[in-house]
Amino acid sequence: MRPILLLPLLLMLPSPVPAQVSRTSEYLDRMDRDQDGRVSLAEYQAWMGYAFEQMDRDGNGTLVADELPGGRGKPVSLVAHREALAAAFRRQDINRDGVLDARELAAPPQ
């Protein structure tokens, strides 16, 4: 299973805080750990990577078939998962300033 394809499956898992939000600004508030009004790549990866860490039961940094939804698929490393998240982040970063604002969080990835 390609790491980017794993992202939707990971998003189905429980998050550290309720993921149910009704406004884009709520995503910004929850992802923006330093409260500077922008989401950095590290903040994005931390928020979006939470499910990976929960699924990695043995804590070895790689999801193997029995840790993946459905109990099958090719192993996915944390490094590969973070690279896929970084690629998604870059697509969201419309103005290419290295951070996401509320408008960019609301827009679908390019």
LOFIVO-785903 format. One record per residue: residue in one letter; chain; x, y, z of N, C-alpha, C in turn. Coordinates in nm, 4 decimals. Layout:
N
residu:a&chaine:A&n.px:X&n.py:Y&n.pz:Z&ca.px:X&ca.py:Y&ca.pz:Z&c.px:X&c.py:Y&c.pz:Z;
...
//
This chain:
110
residu:m&chaine:A&n.px:0.0847&n.py:-0.1172&n.pz:0.0000&ca.px:0.0000&ca.py:0.0000&ca.pz:0.0000&c.px:0.0891&c.py:0.1233&c.pz:0.0000;
residu:r&chaine:A&n.px:0.0672&n.py:0.2125&n.pz:-0.0928&ca.px:0.1473&ca.py:0.3348&ca.pz:-0.0999&c.px:0.1137&c.py:0.4241&c.pz:0.0187;
residu:p&chaine:A&n.px:0.2140&n.py:0.4952&n.pz:0.0754&ca.px:0.1899&ca.py:0.5780&ca.pz:0.1933&c.px:0.0789&c.py:0.6791&c.pz:0.1753;
residu:i&chaine:A&n.px:0.0688&n.py:0.7417&n.pz:0.0592&ca.px:-0.0342&ca.py:0.8433&ca.pz:0.0404&c.px:-0.1720&c.py:0.7796&c.pz:0.0427;
residu:l&chaine:A&n.px:-0.1831&n.py:0.6544&n.pz:-0.0002&ca.px:-0.3104&ca.py:0.5852&ca.pz:0.0031&c.px:-0.3491&c.py:0.5483&c.pz:0.1453;
residu:l&chaine:A&n.px:-0.2539&n.py:0.5420&n.pz:0.2344&ca.px:-0.2793&ca.py:0.5095&ca.pz:0.3730&c.px:-0.3439&c.py:0.6257&c.pz:0.4463;
residu:l&chaine:A&n.px:-0.3231&n.py:0.7474&n.pz:0.4011&ca.px:-0.3718&ca.py:0.8663&ca.pz:0.4705&c.px:-0.5214&c.py:0.8612&c.pz:0.4984;
residu:p&chaine:A&n.px:-0.6088&n.py:0.8319&n.pz:0.4014&ca.px:-0.7519&ca.py:0.8284&ca.pz:0.4336&c.px:-0.7855&c.py:0.7238&c.pz:0.5396;
residu:l&chaine:A&n.px:-0.7158&n.py:0.6116&n.pz:0.5376&ca.px:-0.7408&ca.py:0.5092&ca.pz:0.6377&c.px:-0.6985&c.py:0.5561&c.pz:0.7755;
residu:l&chaine:A&n.px:-0.5868&n.py:0.6264&n.pz:0.7825&ca.px:-0.5382&ca.py:0.6769&ca.pz:0.9100&c.px:-0.6310&c.py:0.7820&c.pz:0.9664;
residu:l&chaine:A&n.px:-0.6934&n.py:0.8580&n.pz:0.8808&ca.px:-0.7819&ca.py:0.9637&ca.pz:0.9272&c.px:-0.9090&c.py:0.9095&c.pz:0.9902;
residu:m&chaine:A&n.px:-0.9382&n.py:0.7818&n.pz:0.9678&ca.px:-1.0567&ca.py:0.7224&ca.pz:1.0267&c.px:-1.0357&c.py:0.6842&c.pz:1.1730;
residu:l&chaine:A&n.px:-0.9117&n.py:0.6789&n.pz:1.2169&ca.px:-0.8836&ca.py:0.6412&ca.pz:1.3547&c.px:-0.9079&c.py:0.7581&c.pz:1.4484;
residu:p&chaine:A&n.px:-0.9293&n.py:0.7290&n.pz:1.5774&ca.px:-0.9510&ca.py:0.8375&ca.pz:1.6720&c.px:-0.8299&c.py:0.9284&c.pz:1.6807;
residu:s&chaine:A&n.px:-0.8546&n.py:1.0567&n.pz:1.7009&ca.px:-0.7464&ca.py:1.1535&ca.pz:1.7127&c.px:-0.7299&c.py:1.1939&c.pz:1.8584;
residu:p&chaine:A&n.px:-0.6166&n.py:1.2603&n.pz:1.8938&ca.px:-0.5915&ca.py:1.2952&ca.pz:2.0317&c.px:-0.6939&c.py:1.3938&c.pz:2.0873;
residu:v&chaine:A&n.px:-0.7545&n.py:1.4710&n.pz:2.0013&ca.px:-0.8628&ca.py:1.5600&ca.pz:2.0394&c.px:-0.9746&c.py:1.5354&c.pz:1.9408;
residu:p&chaine:A&n.px:-1.0962&n.py:1.5651&n.pz:1.9781&ca.px:-1.2052&ca.py:1.5376&ca.pz:1.8844&c.px:-1.1791&c.py:1.6001&c.pz:1.7485;
residu:a&chaine:A&n.px:-1.1888&n.py:1.5187&n.pz:1.6438&ca.px:-1.1609&ca.py:1.5660&ca.pz:1.5084&c.px:-1.2827&c.py:1.6296&c.pz:1.4446;
residu:q&chaine:A&n.px:-1.3977&n.py:1.6183&n.pz:1.5090&ca.px:-1.5203&ca.py:1.6747&ca.pz:1.4541&c.px:-1.5134&c.py:1.8270&c.pz:1.4634;
residu:v&chaine:A&n.px:-1.5020&n.py:1.8902&n.pz:1.3515&ca.px:-1.4986&ca.py:2.0361&ca.pz:1.3485&c.px:-1.6007&c.py:2.0846&c.pz:1.2476;
residu:s&chaine:A&n.px:-1.6500&n.py:2.2062&n.pz:1.2698&ca.px:-1.7509&ca.py:2.2583&ca.pz:1.1782&c.px:-1.7003&c.py:2.3759&c.pz:1.0965;
residu:r&chaine:A&n.px:-1.5861&n.py:2.4322&n.pz:1.1354&ca.px:-1.5307&ca.py:2.5457&ca.pz:1.0626&c.px:-1.3817&c.py:2.5237&c.pz:1.0400;
residu:t&chaine:A&n.px:-1.3318&n.py:2.5777&n.pz:0.9291&ca.px:-1.1895&ca.py:2.5666&ca.pz:0.8987&c.px:-1.1049&c.py:2.6263&c.pz:1.0095;
residu:s&chaine:A&n.px:-1.1520&n.py:2.7327&n.pz:1.0701&ca.px:-1.0750&ca.py:2.7963&ca.pz:1.1771&c.px:-1.0519&c.py:2.7004&c.pz:1.2933;
residu:e&chaine:A&n.px:-1.1432&n.py:2.6049&n.pz:1.3131&ca.px:-1.1235&ca.py:2.5060&ca.pz:1.4187&c.px:-1.0062&c.py:2.4140&c.pz:1.3851;
residu:y&chaine:A&n.px:-0.9914&n.py:2.3774&n.pz:1.2591&ca.px:-0.8751&ca.py:2.2985&ca.pz:1.2192&c.px:-0.7481&c.py:2.3757&c.pz:1.2495;
residu:l&chaine:A&n.px:-0.7475&n.py:2.5020&n.pz:1.2113&ca.px:-0.6315&ca.py:2.5851&ca.pz:1.2370&c.px:-0.6020&c.py:2.5899&c.pz:1.3868;
residu:d&chaine:A&n.px:-0.7041&n.py:2.6137&n.pz:1.4679&ca.px:-0.6843&ca.py:2.6212&ca.pz:1.6127&c.px:-0.6253&c.py:2.4925&c.pz:1.6691;
residu:r&chaine:A&n.px:-0.6712&n.py:2.3795&n.pz:1.6201&ca.px:-0.6249&ca.py:2.2511&ca.pz:1.6737&c.px:-0.4874&c.py:2.2111&c.pz:1.6219;
residu:m&chaine:A&n.px:-0.4585&n.py:2.2428&n.pz:1.4970&ca.px:-0.3305&ca.py:2.2033&ca.pz:1.4387&c.px:-0.2185&c.py:2.2989&c.pz:1.4777;
residu:d&chaine:A&n.px:-0.2525&n.py:2.4247&n.pz:1.5024&ca.px:-0.1559&ca.py:2.5308&ca.pz:1.5281&c.px:-0.1112&c.py:2.5279&c.pz:1.6744;
residu:r&chaine:A&n.px:-0.0165&n.py:2.4417&n.pz:1.7042&ca.px:0.0269&ca.py:2.4220&ca.pz:1.8435&c.px:0.0909&c.py:2.5460&c.pz:1.9052;
residu:d&chaine:A&n.px:0.1622&n.py:2.6245&n.pz:1.8256&ca.px:0.2273&ca.py:2.7432&ca.pz:1.8832&c.px:0.1382&c.py:2.8676&c.pz:1.8737;
residu:q&chaine:A&n.px:0.0157&n.py:2.8490&n.pz:1.8225&ca.px:-0.0855&ca.py:2.9554&ca.pz:1.8176&c.px:-0.0374&c.py:3.0821&c.pz:1.7468;
residu:d&chaine:A&n.px:0.0376&n.py:3.0640&n.pz:1.6369&ca.px:0.0828&ca.py:3.1807&ca.pz:1.5606&c.px:-0.0080&c.py:3.2110&c.pz:1.4417;
residu:g&chaine:A&n.px:-0.1194&n.py:3.1382&n.pz:1.4317&ca.px:-0.2145&ca.py:3.1631&ca.pz:1.3242&c.px:-0.1816&c.py:3.0934&c.pz:1.1940;
residu:r&chaine:A&n.px:-0.0771&n.py:3.0086&n.pz:1.1967&ca.px:-0.0347&ca.py:2.9353&ca.pz:1.0773&c.px:0.0025&c.py:2.7936&c.pz:1.1193;
residu:v&chaine:A&n.px:-0.0047&n.py:2.7022&n.pz:1.0258&ca.px:0.0314&ca.py:2.5629&ca.pz:1.0514&c.px:0.1608&c.py:2.5326&c.pz:0.9768;
residu:s&chaine:A&n.px:0.2631&n.py:2.4980&n.pz:1.0521&ca.px:0.3919&ca.py:2.4608&ca.pz:0.9930&c.px:0.3866&c.py:2.3150&c.pz:0.9474;
residu:l&chaine:A&n.px:0.4868&n.py:2.2750&n.pz:0.8725&ca.px:0.4952&ca.py:2.1358&ca.pz:0.8297&c.px:0.5007&c.py:2.0432&c.pz:0.9507;
residu:a&chaine:A&n.px:0.5792&n.py:2.0767&n.pz:1.0517&ca.px:0.5900&ca.py:1.9920&ca.pz:1.1715&c.px:0.4552&c.py:1.9800&c.pz:1.2422;
residu:e&chaine:A&n.px:0.3807&n.py:2.0891&n.pz:1.2513&ca.px:0.2486&ca.py:2.0842&ca.pz:1.3150&c.px:0.1526&c.py:1.9990&c.pz:1.2326;
residu:y&chaine:A&n.px:0.1590&n.py:2.0136&n.pz:1.1025&ca.px:0.0743&ca.py:1.9360&ca.pz:1.0118&c.px:0.1046&c.py:1.7868&c.pz:1.0256;
residu:q&chaine:A&n.px:0.2336&n.py:1.7533&n.pz:1.0240&ca.px:0.2724&ca.py:1.6127&ca.pz:1.0362&c.px:0.2341&c.py:1.5565&c.pz:1.1723;
residu:a&chaine:A&n.px:0.2464&n.py:1.6359&n.pz:1.2784&ca.px:0.2086&ca.py:1.5884&ca.pz:1.4117&c.px:0.0596&c.py:1.5582&c.pz:1.4170;
residu:w&chaine:A&n.px:-0.0224&n.py:1.6497&n.pz:1.3649&ca.px:-0.1679&ca.py:1.6303&ca.pz:1.3670&c.px:-0.2086&c.py:1.5124&c.pz:1.2791;
residu:m&chaine:A&n.px:-0.1584&n.py:1.5109&n.pz:1.1563&ca.px:-0.1989&ca.py:1.4084&ca.pz:1.0613&c.px:-0.1314&c.py:1.2738&c.pz:1.0878;
residu:g&chaine:A&n.px:-0.0212&n.py:1.2730&n.pz:1.1610&ca.px:0.0520&ca.py:1.1499&ca.pz:1.1878&c.px:0.0108&c.py:1.0772&c.pz:1.3139;
residu:y&chaine:A&n.px:-0.0793&n.py:1.1368&n.pz:1.3896&ca.px:-0.1207&ca.py:1.0761&ca.pz:1.5161&c.px:-0.1726&c.py:0.9328&c.pz:1.4967;
residu:a&chaine:A&n.px:-0.2532&n.py:0.9118&n.pz:1.3971&ca.px:-0.3113&ca.py:0.7792&ca.pz:1.3751&c.px:-0.2037&c.py:0.6754&c.pz:1.3467;
residu:f&chaine:A&n.px:-0.0993&n.py:0.7140&n.pz:1.2732&ca.px:0.0103&ca.py:0.6215&ca.pz:1.2446&c.px:0.0687&c.py:0.5719&c.pz:1.3766;
residu:e&chaine:A&n.px:0.0966&n.py:0.6639&n.pz:1.4658&ca.px:0.1567&ca.py:0.6278&ca.pz:1.5943&c.px:0.0660&c.py:0.5352&c.pz:1.6738;
residu:q&chaine:A&n.px:-0.0653&n.py:0.5574&n.pz:1.6673&ca.px:-0.1604&ca.py:0.4710&ca.pz:1.7370&c.px:-0.1648&c.py:0.3314&c.pz:1.6753;
residu:m&chaine:A&n.px:-0.1504&n.py:0.3250&n.pz:1.5443&ca.px:-0.1553&ca.py:0.1961&ca.pz:1.4759&c.px:-0.0275&c.py:0.1160&c.pz:1.4943;
residu:d&chaine:A&n.px:0.0844&n.py:0.1835&n.pz:1.5160&ca.px:0.2152&ca.py:0.1180&ca.pz:1.5297&c.px:0.2268&c.py:0.0574&c.pz:1.6702;
residu:r&chaine:A&n.px:0.1588&n.py:-0.0541&n.pz:1.6893&ca.px:0.1484&ca.py:-0.1157&ca.pz:1.8230&c.px:0.2830&c.py:-0.1542&c.pz:1.8821;
residu:d&chaine:A&n.px:0.3777&n.py:-0.1975&n.pz:1.7998&ca.px:0.5070&ca.py:-0.2378&ca.pz:1.8552&c.px:0.6064&c.py:-0.1214&c.pz:1.8606;
residu:g&chaine:A&n.px:0.5663&n.py:-0.0050&n.pz:1.8102&ca.px:0.6481&ca.py:0.1148&ca.pz:1.8205&c.px:0.7783&c.py:0.1119&c.pz:1.7421;
residu:n&chaine:A&n.px:0.7840&n.py:0.0302&n.pz:1.6374&ca.px:0.9091&ca.py:0.0192&ca.pz:1.5613&c.px:0.9188&c.py:0.1150&c.pz:1.4425;
residu:g&chaine:A&n.px:0.8176&n.py:0.2007&n.pz:1.4243&ca.px:0.8237&ca.py:0.2983&ca.pz:1.3160&c.px:0.7811&c.py:0.2457&c.pz:1.1814;
residu:t&chaine:A&n.px:0.7277&n.py:0.1254&n.pz:1.1773&ca.px:0.6796&ca.py:0.0668&ca.pz:1.0529&c.px:0.5471&c.py:-0.0031&c.pz:1.0786;
residu:l&chaine:A&n.px:0.4498&n.py:0.0268&n.pz:0.9946&ca.px:0.3225&ca.py:-0.0446&ca.pz:1.0029&c.px:0.3317&c.py:-0.1669&c.pz:0.9129;
residu:v&chaine:A&n.px:0.3112&n.py:-0.2817&n.pz:0.9723&ca.px:0.3107&ca.py:-0.4070&ca.pz:0.8968&c.px:0.1662&c.py:-0.4501&c.pz:0.8789;
residu:a&chaine:A&n.px:0.1453&n.py:-0.5530&n.pz:0.7996&ca.px:0.0101&ca.py:-0.5939&ca.pz:0.7609&c.px:-0.0857&c.py:-0.6040&c.pz:0.8789;
residu:d&chaine:A&n.px:-0.0453&n.py:-0.6685&n.pz:0.9879&ca.px:-0.1404&ca.py:-0.6860&ca.pz:1.0984&c.px:-0.1685&c.py:-0.5565&c.pz:1.1748;
residu:e&chaine:A&n.px:-0.0953&n.py:-0.4491&n.pz:1.1457&ca.px:-0.1219&ca.py:-0.3188&ca.pz:1.2071&c.px:-0.2027&c.py:-0.2275&c.pz:1.1141;
residu:l&chaine:A&n.px:-0.2180&n.py:-0.2673&n.pz:0.9898&ca.px:-0.2906&ca.py:-0.1877&ca.pz:0.8912&c.px:-0.4393&c.py:-0.2215&c.pz:0.8938;
residu:p&chaine:A&n.px:-0.5236&n.py:-0.1253&n.pz:0.8583&ca.px:-0.6667&ca.py:-0.1547&ca.pz:0.8486&c.px:-0.6901&c.py:-0.2706&c.pz:0.7531;
residu:g&chaine:A&n.px:-0.7709&n.py:-0.3630&n.pz:0.7923&ca.px:-0.7979&ca.py:-0.4807&ca.pz:0.7105&c.px:-0.6952&c.py:-0.5903&c.pz:0.7267;
residu:g&chaine:A&n.px:-0.5876&n.py:-0.5623&n.pz:0.8010&ca.px:-0.4869&ca.py:-0.6642&ca.pz:0.8280&c.px:-0.4052&c.py:-0.7058&c.pz:0.7072;
residu:r&chaine:A&n.px:-0.3964&n.py:-0.6188&n.pz:0.6083&ca.px:-0.3160&ca.py:-0.6529&ca.pz:0.4910&c.px:-0.2584&c.py:-0.5263&c.pz:0.4298;
residu:g&chaine:A&n.px:-0.1619&n.py:-0.5464&n.pz:0.3427&ca.px:-0.0968&ca.py:-0.4358&ca.pz:0.2754&c.px:0.0530&c.py:-0.4416&c.pz:0.2970;
residu:k&chaine:A&n.px:0.1236&n.py:-0.3652&n.pz:0.2160&ca.px:0.2692&ca.py:-0.3607&ca.pz:0.2270&c.px:0.3085&c.py:-0.2752&c.pz:0.3464;
residu:p&chaine:A&n.px:0.4222&n.py:-0.3052&n.pz:0.4074&ca.px:0.4687&ca.py:-0.2237&ca.pz:0.5206&c.px:0.4851&c.py:-0.0766&c.pz:0.4802;
residu:v&chaine:A&n.px:0.4553&n.py:0.0110&n.pz:0.5751&ca.px:0.4690&ca.py:0.1547&ca.pz:0.5544&c.px:0.5509&c.py:0.2090&c.pz:0.6705;
residu:s&chaine:A&n.px:0.6626&n.py:0.2740&n.pz:0.6385&ca.px:0.7465&ca.py:0.3295&ca.pz:0.7445&c.px:0.6960&c.py:0.4677&c.pz:0.7839;
residu:l&chaine:A&n.px:0.7296&n.py:0.5076&n.pz:0.9053&ca.px:0.6951&ca.py:0.6416&ca.pz:0.9513&c.px:0.7615&c.py:0.7465&c.pz:0.8627;
residu:v&chaine:A&n.px:0.8829&n.py:0.7196&n.pz:0.8198&ca.px:0.9541&ca.py:0.8122&ca.pz:0.7313&c.px:0.8755&c.py:0.8297&c.pz:0.6009;
residu:a&chaine:A&n.px:0.8332&n.py:0.7203&n.pz:0.5402&ca.px:0.7567&ca.py:0.7277&ca.pz:0.4154&c.px:0.6231&c.py:0.7984&c.pz:0.4375;
residu:h&chaine:A&n.px:0.5606&n.py:0.7711&n.pz:0.5507&ca.px:0.4330&ca.py:0.8358&ca.pz:0.5819&c.px:0.4529&c.py:0.9873&c.pz:0.5965;
residu:r&chaine:A&n.px:0.5570&n.py:1.0285&n.pz:0.6673&ca.px:0.5833&ca.py:1.1723&ca.pz:0.6839&c.px:0.6187&c.py:1.2381&c.pz:0.5518;
residu:e&chaine:A&n.px:0.6881&n.py:1.1654&n.pz:0.4630&ca.px:0.7184&ca.py:1.2191&ca.pz:0.3299&c.px:0.5894&c.py:1.2412&c.pz:0.2511;
residu:a&chaine:A&n.px:0.4956&n.py:1.1474&n.pz:0.2622&ca.px:0.3669&ca.py:1.1624&ca.pz:0.1935&c.px:0.2901&c.py:1.2816&c.pz:0.2505;
residu:l&chaine:A&n.px:0.2955&n.py:1.2992&n.pz:0.3821&ca.px:0.2302&ca.py:1.4144&ca.pz:0.4434&c.px:0.2955&c.py:1.5447&c.pz:0.3987;
residu:a&chaine:A&n.px:0.4281&n.py:1.5446&n.pz:0.3867&ca.px:0.4996&ca.py:1.6644&ca.pz:0.3410&c.px:0.4583&c.py:1.6997&c.pz:0.1980;
residu:a&chaine:A&n.px:0.4402&n.py:1.5991&n.pz:0.1139&ca.px:0.3968&ca.py:1.6240&ca.pz:-0.0237&c.px:0.2559&c.py:1.6829&c.pz:-0.0250;
residu:a&chaine:A&n.px:0.1671&n.py:1.6304&n.pz:0.0594&ca.px:0.0316&ca.py:1.6847&ca.pz:0.0686&c.px:0.0356&c.py:1.8287&c.pz:0.1199;
residu:f&chaine:A&n.px:0.1203&n.py:1.8549&n.pz:0.2188&ca.px:0.1367&ca.py:1.9893&ca.pz:0.2741&c.px:0.1807&c.py:2.0865&c.pz:0.1648;
residu:r&chaine:A&n.px:0.2787&n.py:2.0462&n.pz:0.0858&ca.px:0.3281&ca.py:2.1334&ca.pz:-0.0220&c.px:0.2183&c.py:2.1647&c.pz:-0.1234;
residu:r&chaine:A&n.px:0.1327&n.py:2.0665&n.pz:-0.1507&ca.px:0.0213&ca.py:2.0912&ca.pz:-0.2435&c.px:-0.0794&c.py:2.1891&c.pz:-0.1823;
residu:q&chaine:A&n.px:-0.1011&n.py:2.1822&n.pz:-0.0514&ca.px:-0.1936&ca.py:2.2742&ca.pz:0.0172&c.px:-0.1371&c.py:2.4153&c.pz:0.0248;
residu:d&chaine:A&n.px:-0.0049&n.py:2.4271&n.pz:0.0313&ca.px:0.0612&ca.py:2.5564&ca.pz:0.0501&c.px:0.0599&c.py:2.6343&c.pz:-0.0812;
residu:i&chaine:A&n.px:-0.0546&n.py:2.6923&n.pz:-0.1110&ca.px:-0.0782&ca.py:2.7570&ca.pz:-0.2394&c.px:0.0201&c.py:2.8710&c.pz:-0.2661;
residu:n&chaine:A&n.px:0.0469&n.py:2.9530&n.pz:-0.1645&ca.px:0.1366&ca.py:3.0672&ca.pz:-0.1858&c.px:0.2838&c.py:3.0336&c.pz:-0.1631;
residu:r&chaine:A&n.px:0.3121&n.py:2.9080&n.pz:-0.1334&ca.px:0.4492&ca.py:2.8568&ca.pz:-0.1195&c.px:0.5321&c.py:2.9316&c.pz:-0.0143;
residu:d&chaine:A&n.px:0.4664&n.py:2.9711&n.pz:0.0978&ca.px:0.5401&ca.py:3.0397&ca.pz:0.2041&c.px:0.5858&c.py:2.9450&c.pz:0.3153;
residu:g&chaine:A&n.px:0.5598&n.py:2.8152&n.pz:0.2999&ca.px:0.6072&ca.py:2.7171&ca.pz:0.3968&c.px:0.5166&c.py:2.6966&c.pz:0.5167;
residu:v&chaine:A&n.px:0.4009&n.py:2.7613&n.pz:0.5186&ca.px:0.3019&ca.py:2.7435&ca.pz:0.6255&c.px:0.1629&c.py:2.7447&c.pz:0.5625;
residu:l&chaine:A&n.px:0.0671&n.py:2.6900&n.pz:0.6358&ca.px:-0.0715&ca.py:2.6906&ca.pz:0.5888&c.px:-0.1522&c.py:2.7859&c.pz:0.6744;
residu:d&chaine:A&n.px:-0.2297&n.py:2.8716&n.pz:0.6089&ca.px:-0.3219&ca.py:2.9583&ca.pz:0.6817&c.px:-0.4620&c.py:2.8977&c.pz:0.6693;
residu:a&chaine:A&n.px:-0.5600&n.py:2.9613&n.pz:0.7299&ca.px:-0.6967&ca.py:2.9075&ca.pz:0.7296&c.px:-0.7492&c.py:2.8900&c.pz:0.5876;
residu:r&chaine:A&n.px:-0.7189&n.py:2.9842&n.pz:0.4990&ca.px:-0.7658&ca.py:2.9749&ca.pz:0.3604&c.px:-0.7069&c.py:2.8523&c.pz:0.2906;
residu:e&chaine:A&n.px:-0.5784&n.py:2.8294&n.pz:0.3112&ca.px:-0.5138&ca.py:2.7147&ca.pz:0.2467&c.px:-0.5635&c.py:2.5827&c.pz:0.3062;
residu:l&chaine:A&n.px:-0.5920&n.py:2.5824&n.pz:0.4361&ca.px:-0.6471&ca.py:2.4608&ca.pz:0.4976&c.px:-0.7841&c.py:2.4284&c.pz:0.4404;
residu:a&chaine:A&n.px:-0.8596&n.py:2.5309&n.pz:0.4045&ca.px:-0.9953&ca.py:2.5112&ca.pz:0.3507&c.px:-0.9944&c.py:2.4672&c.pz:0.2056;
residu:a&chaine:A&n.px:-0.8885&n.py:2.4985&n.pz:0.1340&ca.px:-0.8822&ca.py:2.4672&ca.pz:-0.0087&c.px:-0.8397&c.py:2.3225&c.pz:-0.0295;
residu:p&chaine:A&n.px:-0.8954&n.py:2.2560&n.pz:-0.1288&ca.px:-0.8491&ca.py:2.1207&ca.pz:-0.1591&c.px:-0.7054&c.py:2.1250&c.pz:-0.2105;
residu:p&chaine:A&n.px:-0.6276&n.py:2.0200&n.pz:-0.1833&ca.px:-0.4896&ca.py:2.0174&ca.pz:-0.2345&c.px:-0.4860&c.py:2.0298&c.pz:-0.3855;
residu:q&chaine:A&n.px:-0.3868&n.py:2.1003&n.pz:-0.4357&ca.px:-0.3708&ca.py:2.1192&ca.pz:-0.5804&c.px:-0.3050&c.py:1.9982&c.pz:-0.6423;
//
